[in-house]
């Protein structure tokens, strides 16, 4: 992209960046010279459980002015502060998708709209996790300004897991904000019990 001026593109509510990971065992760094995105779509071409090895990770703190759609088995590793102006939809379409708060440093993921763990094609999995390989005792922050919606019929490997344990384990604080009436709805309680650290 070099010195291209993306200001007007990033401000356009109809514009979108699409990251697509086509091969297994890939960790792809997002560009370190793009700080603002319009809308974002992250996909990994339908591989079952490819979210374990088709990883997109942040390189710098970023802002997404609109929404984020994730589908077809990518993992989005949040290694820096991320602000989402709209909804974050995990497993928007088919195949398990994961958002992971990384373990390089303490980070904040701010979702101004709804946080949605969706069932993809009707019975897929959806996961929001805190990475815990590098034990640092990080207290990440997940801020949500809208509803938290866990759809019905999520497959059993789904997770809304912000708690790894005490001591040097990495965890995430859930912070709810915004004026108005919002809800935390779990329609997949048979397969998913949220694990919370602090609210």
Secondary structure, DSSP 8 states (H G I E B T S, - for coil): -TT---HHHHH-TT--EEEE--SSSEEEE--TT--EESSEEEE-TT-TTGGGTEEEE-SS-EEESS-EEEESS-EEEE-S-EEESS-EEETSSSS-EEEEE-SSS--EEEESS-EEE--TTTT--EEEEE--SS----EEEEEESS-EEE-TT--TT-EEB----STT--EEEEEE--SS---EEES-TTT---B-SB-
